[in-house]
Amino acid sequence: MKKLIILLTLVVLFNNATAQKAVTRYFPAAATPTNGTQNLQALLSSYLQPIMEDYATVMNSGWVNTAATHKRFGFDLSITMNTITTKSSSDYFVPPNTPGLVFQATTANNDQAPTAYGPTGEYPTFQFQGGANNGRVFLGADGASISEDIPVGSIMVPTIQGGLGLFASTDIRFRFTPNVTISGTELGNWGLGIHHDIKQHFGPLKELPFSLSVFAGYSQLKATTDLSGVYSGTDQMGEAKTTSITARLLISKKLAIFTFYGGVGYNSATTNFDIKGSYDVNSAKDPANNDFNLPQGVVLNDPFSQEFKSSGVSFTGGLRLNLGPVTLNGDYSLLNAEGLLTAGFGFTVR
């Protein structure tokens, strides 16, 4: 099972590395006579915002696929794929005001630049105004075209997860993705949760033919990318760390080999993205995508740190197929006008 989860993680690492490494194209924005650091912060924040918020959102999905809890020492173990379908408006952003730097256009847009979700090969163009770099034009970052690689969504996080029945119709649940490194990016996640049957506390409900429970969970995802090789410097890395909390009310009904389940809950999550290290920014990409030397460069130290938040009420509906101890499940959740898809397979012993 661990080998399979590692293989499924490879596409996640590739897309995460592509988005994170592209941020270095915006570093020349700091080489303005004044306001350089603020310019860089504003551009990178807009470029990264959709994907960082979605990392926060997707980590709260896929925890459970039934409202029923285990008997004592019953257990389940599964692999799930959690993915989010983003709004088309997440592909572009309107560049913020950047004194000393004028946004010109992209190959397809006159007033917007691609986010990390945007199309590959579509670069925004910026021109310096004032200072030694006056009149020079450089290219910012294109997108990673993530939705082309993952047609059903824009972020996909494969996860091993399971549950163990303890006492009083209460399960402890866990999830994790083993740390995997490829193309300079390391990614892993883990989480813990409590699942409790509440129908037992309401006398008249005990005999009714459905399951009713509550769940609360905490999870954490960390992705680190090596940013060296573009500019000279030391300790160059990008680090995204997501912490997520969810609480939800669940209901399910088993009919023959099918279990229909649904729920309503509240999700809250935060992603912190930091660019660490020192960078001697003495060059940029010209409109022909070739390197050119900046007349006046800039040295950056830990140039970016930003917190991205996502929260709201979520609604979930799904179906699980029970084939003896083997289970297959899929569900759809809605949070803040974005859809989250989960698919999983595993086995369970009641």
DOKOL-63297 format. One record per residue (C-alpha): x, y, z; residue number from 1. Coordinates in steps of 0.001 Angstrom, whole numbers. Layout:
BEGIN
{atom {X, Y, Z}, NUM}
...
# end
This chain:
BEGIN
{atom {0, 0, 0}, 1}
{atom {2852, 2389, 789}, 2}
{atom {4362, 1838, -2686}, 3}
{atom {1029, 2698, -4313}, 4}
{atom {606, 5882, -2297}, 5}
{atom {4140, 6946, -3268}, 6}
{atom {3337, 6467, -6965}, 7}
{atom {130, 8486, -6615}, 8}
{atom {2054, 11252, -4872}, 9}
{atom {4420, 11813, -7808}, 10}
{atom {1965, 13916, -9833}, 11}
{atom {1296, 16039, -6741}, 12}
{atom {4996, 16680, -6243}, 13}
{atom {5543, 17565, -9896}, 14}
{atom {2792, 20175, -9909}, 15}
{atom {3779, 21556, -6510}, 16}
{atom {7410, 21908, -7625}, 17}
{atom {6402, 23623, -10863}, 18}
{atom {4288, 26204, -9036}, 19}
{atom {6833, 26860, -6300}, 20}
{atom {9923, 27147, -8543}, 21}
{atom {8133, 29598, -10842}, 22}
{atom {8050, 32175, -8042}, 23}
{atom {11706, 33072, -8703}, 24}
{atom {10646, 34769, -11960}, 25}
{atom {9050, 37509, -9864}, 26}
{atom {12193, 38233, -7850}, 27}
{atom {13358, 41037, -10234}, 28}
{atom {10219, 42977, -9148}, 29}
{atom {12170, 43854, -5993}, 30}
{atom {14829, 45722, -8040}, 31}
{atom {12911, 49020, -8125}, 32}
{atom {14360, 52204, -6545}, 33}
{atom {11737, 52124, -3771}, 34}
{atom {9015, 49760, -2577}, 35}
{atom {10821, 46747, -4037}, 36}
{atom {10083, 44268, -1260}, 37}
{atom {6423, 45332, -1128}, 38}
{atom {6131, 44915, -4904}, 39}
{atom {7463, 41367, -4690}, 40}
{atom {5189, 40506, -1776}, 41}
{atom {2097, 41823, -3575}, 42}
{atom {2779, 39985, -6834}, 43}
{atom {3661, 36660, -5216}, 44}
{atom {677, 36828, -2887}, 45}
{atom {-1704, 37230, -5848}, 46}
{atom {90, 34544, -7878}, 47}
{atom {-5, 31953, -5083}, 48}
{atom {-3301, 32745, -3353}, 49}
{atom {-5664, 30326, -5174}, 50}
{atom {-3439, 27274, -4874}, 51}
{atom {-2460, 27971, -1255}, 52}
{atom {-6089, 28419, -192}, 53}
{atom {-7032, 25197, -1970}, 54}
{atom {-4282, 23259, -215}, 55}
{atom {-5954, 24367, 3011}, 56}
{atom {-9419, 23354, 1812}, 57}
{atom {-8637, 19926, 373}, 58}
{atom {-7000, 18652, 3551}, 59}
{atom {-10369, 18596, 5355}, 60}
{atom {-12069, 16237, 2892}, 61}
{atom {-12328, 12455, 2698}, 62}
{atom {-12061, 11624, 6384}, 63}
{atom {-15064, 9262, 6669}, 64}
{atom {-17363, 7338, 4321}, 65}
{atom {-20033, 6188, 6798}, 66}
{atom {-21656, 7548, 9926}, 67}
{atom {-21395, 4094, 11540}, 68}
{atom {-18580, 3565, 14022}, 69}
{atom {-16726, 302, 14693}, 70}
{atom {-17327, -2193, 17432}, 71}
{atom {-14492, -2402, 19924}, 72}
{atom {-11239, -3191, 18094}, 73}
{atom {-12965, -3159, 14728}, 74}
{atom {-10888, -1315, 12135}, 75}
{atom {-10622, -81, 8581}, 76}
{atom {-7729, 865, 6305}, 77}
{atom {-7985, 2587, 2927}, 78}
{atom {-6340, 4767, 310}, 79}
{atom {-8230, 7921, -642}, 80}
{atom {-7669, 10527, -3329}, 81}
{atom {-8825, 14019, -2365}, 82}
{atom {-9057, 16611, -5108}, 83}
{atom {-10625, 20041, -5553}, 84}
{atom {-12300, 21526, -8611}, 85}
{atom {-11493, 25217, -8746}, 86}
{atom {-13363, 28112, -10275}, 87}
{atom {-12137, 29288, -13688}, 88}
{atom {-11559, 32721, -12138}, 89}
{atom {-8664, 31172, -10198}, 90}
{atom {-6534, 31024, -13369}, 91}
{atom {-5766, 34770, -13479}, 92}
{atom {-5301, 37775, -11210}, 93}
{atom {-5339, 41521, -11798}, 94}
{atom {-1801, 42716, -10966}, 95}
{atom {-1747, 44995, -7913}, 96}
{atom {-296, 48497, -7883}, 97}
{atom {3503, 48210, -7903}, 98}
{atom {5277, 51606, -7769}, 99}
{atom {8241, 51723, -10142}, 100}
{atom {6949, 48722, -12064}, 101}
{atom {4284, 48772, -14796}, 102}
{atom {2340, 45691, -15877}, 103}
{atom {2037, 45629, -19675}, 104}
{atom {313, 42452, -20900}, 105}
{atom {575, 38714, -21430}, 106}
{atom {454, 36769, -24674}, 107}
{atom {-3305, 36285, -24247}, 108}
{atom {-4435, 38901, -21725}, 109}
{atom {-4068, 42677, -21615}, 110}
{atom {-5243, 43214, -18048}, 111}
{atom {-4583, 39978, -16125}, 112}
{atom {-1656, 37721, -15262}, 113}
{atom {-1769, 33935, -14695}, 114}
{atom {-1833, 32526, -11184}, 115}
{atom {-59, 29283, -10302}, 116}
{atom {-3172, 27565, -11748}, 117}
{atom {-2945, 29490, -15029}, 118}
{atom {-1750, 28306, -18438}, 119}
{atom {1828, 27257, -19065}, 120}
{atom {3793, 29498, -21423}, 121}
{atom {1672, 32610, -20832}, 122}
{atom {4023, 35133, -19212}, 123}
{atom {3082, 38564, -17834}, 124}
{atom {5332, 41460, -18905}, 125}
{atom {6583, 44201, -16571}, 126}
{atom {8590, 47351, -17263}, 127}
{atom {10803, 49207, -14793}, 128}
{atom {10158, 52913, -14362}, 129}
{atom {12929, 54953, -12771}, 130}
{atom {16312, 53990, -11386}, 131}
{atom {19151, 52206, -13153}, 132}
{atom {16742, 49594, -14605}, 133}
{atom {14465, 52232, -16180}, 134}
{atom {12830, 50997, -19393}, 135}
{atom {13965, 47391, -19075}, 136}
{atom {11239, 44783, -19536}, 137}
{atom {11094, 41365, -17876}, 138}
{atom {8758, 38375, -17783}, 139}
{atom {6988, 37230, -14641}, 140}
{atom {5823, 33671, -13945}, 141}
{atom {3498, 31582, -16065}, 142}
{atom {1118, 29027, -14566}, 143}
{atom {1564, 25295, -14105}, 144}
{atom {-1558, 24234, -16093}, 145}
{atom {-2394, 21915, -13219}, 146}
{atom {-5933, 21171, -14398}, 147}
{atom {-4525, 19690, -17616}, 148}
{atom {-2614, 17074, -15616}, 149}
{atom {-5489, 16415, -13199}, 150}
{atom {-8677, 16787, -15298}, 151}
{atom {-11045, 16142, -12375}, 152}
{atom {-9471, 18774, -10187}, 153}
{atom {-6607, 21113, -9527}, 154}
{atom {-4976, 19670, -6418}, 155}
{atom {-4825, 15967, -5685}, 156}
{atom {-3612, 14615, -2341}, 157}
{atom {-3378, 10796, -1991}, 158}
{atom {-3722, 9635, 1604}, 159}
{atom {-3537, 6416, 3605}, 160}
{atom {-6123, 6498, 6358}, 161}
{atom {-7863, 4247, 8814}, 162}
{atom {-9855, 3935, 12009}, 163}
{atom {-9929, 1779, 15136}, 164}
{atom {-12906, 1188, 17426}, 165}
{atom {-12093, 1859, 21057}, 166}
{atom {-15063, 2106, 23442}, 167}
{atom {-18586, 3559, 23709}, 168}
{atom {-19009, 3493, 19908}, 169}
{atom {-16025, 5801, 19482}, 170}
{atom {-13294, 5449, 16843}, 171}
{atom {-9927, 7073, 16628}, 172}
{atom {-9018, 7901, 13045}, 173}
{atom {-5687, 8658, 11417}, 174}
{atom {-4367, 9638, 8014}, 175}
{atom {-909, 10112, 6509}, 176}
{atom {1057, 10353, 3306}, 177}
{atom {4631, 9100, 3656}, 178}
{atom {7262, 11760, 2974}, 179}
{atom {8327, 11501, -663}, 180}
{atom {10904, 13603, -2511}, 181}
{atom {11098, 14103, -6288}, 182}
{atom {12362, 16943, -8487}, 183}
{atom {13543, 18814, -5400}, 184}
{atom {10176, 18766, -3594}, 185}
{atom {9320, 16819, -455}, 186}
{atom {5669, 16366, 537}, 187}
{atom {3927, 14560, 3371}, 188}
{atom {840, 14853, 5553}, 189}
{atom {-692, 13380, 8704}, 190}
{atom {-3846, 13790, 10746}, 191}
{atom {-5820, 12515, 13744}, 192}
{atom {-9548, 12501, 14420}, 193}
{atom {-12334, 11273, 16724}, 194}
{atom {-15550, 9696, 15405}, 195}
{atom {-18428, 9160, 17873}, 196}
{atom {-21908, 7632, 17500}, 197}
{atom {-24420, 10084, 19001}, 198}
{atom {-27615, 8137, 18230}, 199}
{atom {-26988, 6070, 21372}, 200}
{atom {-27575, 9171, 23484}, 201}
{atom {-31094, 9769, 22162}, 202}
{atom {-33344, 6987, 23430}, 203}
{atom {-36106, 7104, 20771}, 204}
{atom {-33505, 7150, 17974}, 205}
{atom {-31617, 4038, 19032}, 206}
{atom {-33778, 1585, 17099}, 207}
{atom {-34170, 3616, 13920}, 208}
{atom {-32437, 2046, 10861}, 209}
{atom {-29739, 4644, 10196}, 210}
{atom {-26454, 5796, 11729}, 211}
{atom {-25860, 9249, 13189}, 212}
{atom {-22487, 10473, 14438}, 213}
{atom {-20130, 13398, 14875}, 214}
{atom {-16535, 13690, 13734}, 215}
{atom {-13709, 16113, 14517}, 216}
{atom {-10278, 15991, 12914}, 217}
{atom {-6952, 17802, 12644}, 218}
{atom {-4497, 17380, 9776}, 219}
{atom {-1239, 18884, 8616}, 220}
{atom {478, 18937, 5222}, 221}
{atom {3981, 20159, 4482}, 222}
{atom {5641, 20637, 1092}, 223}
{atom {9212, 21892, 719}, 224}
{atom {10857, 22787, -2597}, 225}
{atom {14513, 23416, -3388}, 226}
{atom {14669, 26839, -5121}, 227}
{atom {18407, 26824, -5821}, 228}
{atom {19889, 26986, -9309}, 229}
{atom {18312, 30241, -10518}, 230}
{atom {20173, 32832, -8429}, 231}
{atom {23305, 32469, -6347}, 232}
{atom {22815, 32489, -2593}, 233}
{atom {22375, 30164, 356}, 234}
{atom {19669, 28013, 1983}, 235}
{atom {17201, 28613, -859}, 236}
{atom {13863, 26902, -339}, 237}
{atom {10107, 27386, -516}, 238}
{atom {7995, 25894, 2251}, 239}
{atom {4211, 25464, 2359}, 240}
{atom {2649, 24234, 5611}, 241}
{atom {-1082, 23655, 5959}, 242}
{atom {-3000, 23007, 9174}, 243}
{atom {-6674, 22040, 8939}, 244}
{atom {-9497, 21490, 11433}, 245}
{atom {-12917, 20071, 10639}, 246}
{atom {-16047, 19188, 12635}, 247}
{atom {-19124, 17616, 11109}, 248}
{atom {-22431, 15858, 11715}, 249}
{atom {-22800, 12631, 9710}, 250}
{atom {-25704, 10397, 8721}, 251}
{atom {-25682, 7146, 6730}, 252}
{atom {-28001, 4333, 5699}, 253}
{atom {-26952, 855, 4568}, 254}
{atom {-29050, -906, 1933}, 255}
{atom {-27749, -4331, 902}, 256}
{atom {-24212, -3740, -402}, 257}
{atom {-24599, 41, -591}, 258}
{atom {-24092, 2668, 2086}, 259}
{atom {-25428, 6144, 1391}, 260}
{atom {-23812, 8836, 3522}, 261}
{atom {-23877, 12577, 3934}, 262}
{atom {-22991, 15316, 6335}, 263}
{atom {-22733, 18979, 7167}, 264}
{atom {-19815, 20575, 8951}, 265}
{atom {-17445, 23455, 9378}, 266}
{atom {-13896, 23581, 8032}, 267}
{atom {-11106, 25947, 8987}, 268}
{atom {-7604, 25806, 7551}, 269}
{atom {-4477, 27921, 7149}, 270}
{atom {-1543, 27617, 4764}, 271}
{atom {1695, 29444, 5481}, 272}
{atom {4052, 29841, 2538}, 273}
{atom {7610, 31052, 3129}, 274}
{atom {10491, 31657, 749}, 275}
{atom {13671, 31296, 2743}, 276}
{atom {17342, 31927, 2047}, 277}
{atom {19395, 34598, 299}, 278}
{atom {19138, 35420, -3434}, 279}
{atom {21468, 37612, -5492}, 280}
{atom {18952, 38809, -8092}, 281}
{atom {21153, 40199, -10868}, 282}
{atom {19278, 38980, -13956}, 283}
{atom {15787, 38493, -15377}, 284}
{atom {14006, 37039, -18425}, 285}
{atom {13434, 39361, -21392}, 286}
{atom {10311, 39208, -23616}, 287}
{atom {12037, 36566, -25757}, 288}
{atom {12456, 34463, -22585}, 289}
{atom {16229, 34911, -22595}, 290}
{atom {18328, 35935, -19601}, 291}
{atom {19640, 39496, -19392}, 292}
{atom {21681, 41244, -16718}, 293}
{atom {19947, 43862, -14613}, 294}
{atom {21875, 47176, -14530}, 295}
{atom {21010, 47292, -10838}, 296}
{atom {20295, 44064, -8998}, 297}
{atom {19086, 43385, -5474}, 298}
{atom {19974, 40919, -2728}, 299}
{atom {16953, 39295, -1084}, 300}
{atom {16941, 37594, 2314}, 301}
{atom {13922, 35470, 3271}, 302}
{atom {11956, 37498, 712}, 303}
{atom {8410, 36203, 1213}, 304}
{atom {6096, 35058, 3990}, 305}
{atom {2318, 34946, 3704}, 306}
{atom {-610, 33304, 5475}, 307}
{atom {-3582, 32102, 3419}, 308}
{atom {-6861, 31117, 5108}, 309}
{atom {-9911, 29123, 4052}, 310}
{atom {-13026, 28429, 6131}, 311}
{atom {-16744, 27830, 5824}, 312}
{atom {-19644, 25395, 6070}, 313}
{atom {-19345, 22248, 3936}, 314}
{atom {-21991, 19811, 2659}, 315}
{atom {-21138, 16246, 1636}, 316}
{atom {-22966, 13401, -92}, 317}
{atom {-21543, 10042, -1103}, 318}
{atom {-21911, 6329, -1779}, 319}
{atom {-19914, 3379, -495}, 320}
{atom {-19947, -98, -2078}, 321}
{atom {-19453, -2908, 437}, 322}
{atom {-18032, -6106, -1077}, 323}
{atom {-17459, -8163, 2032}, 324}
{atom {-14474, -6632, 3815}, 325}
{atom {-13534, -4651, 678}, 326}
{atom {-15006, -1174, 224}, 327}
{atom {-15124, 1344, -2632}, 328}
{atom {-16409, 4864, -2052}, 329}
{atom {-16843, 8233, -3682}, 330}
{atom {-18315, 11517, -2500}, 331}
{atom {-18716, 15164, -3406}, 332}
{atom {-18485, 18114, -1029}, 333}
{atom {-19301, 21767, -1552}, 334}
{atom {-17426, 24520, 297}, 335}
{atom {-17357, 28204, -647}, 336}
{atom {-18650, 27462, -4173}, 337}
{atom {-15845, 24967, -4776}, 338}
{atom {-16324, 21235, -5223}, 339}
{atom {-14218, 18605, -3502}, 340}
{atom {-14125, 15059, -4877}, 341}
{atom {-13007, 12022, -2898}, 342}
{atom {-12513, 8466, -4138}, 343}
{atom {-11194, 5607, -2069}, 344}
{atom {-10808, 1873, -1677}, 345}
{atom {-9850, -274, 1261}, 346}
{atom {-11137, -2873, 3690}, 347}
{atom {-13007, -2807, 6968}, 348}
{atom {-13743, -5183, 9823}, 349}
{atom {-16690, -4069, 11943}, 350}
# end
